[in-house]
């Protein structure tokens, strides 16, 4: 994920299978949405500017540490999430 534009503010991933590490996100990113049937990767380097994080995937069960202070909306839809 190191080829994203530096000024990107919104990023949505929609895929049946997207089981890749999300890292090197632009610091300008405000909205991140991941809709994937198969996604279960650690999310640990979120941009400080992030306002909204949505994860929709039935197998996602990773702990999310170090949420940015700017985060206003968090939505995790997963039958496996227990944290």
Secondary structure as GFF3:
##gff-version 3
##sequence-region A 1 83
A	DSSP	beta_strand	10	17	.	.	.	ID=ss1
A	DSSP	beta_strand	31	38	.	.	.	ID=ss2
A	DSSP	beta_strand	52	56	.	.	.	ID=ss3
A	DSSP	beta_strand	73	77	.	.	.	ID=ss4
###
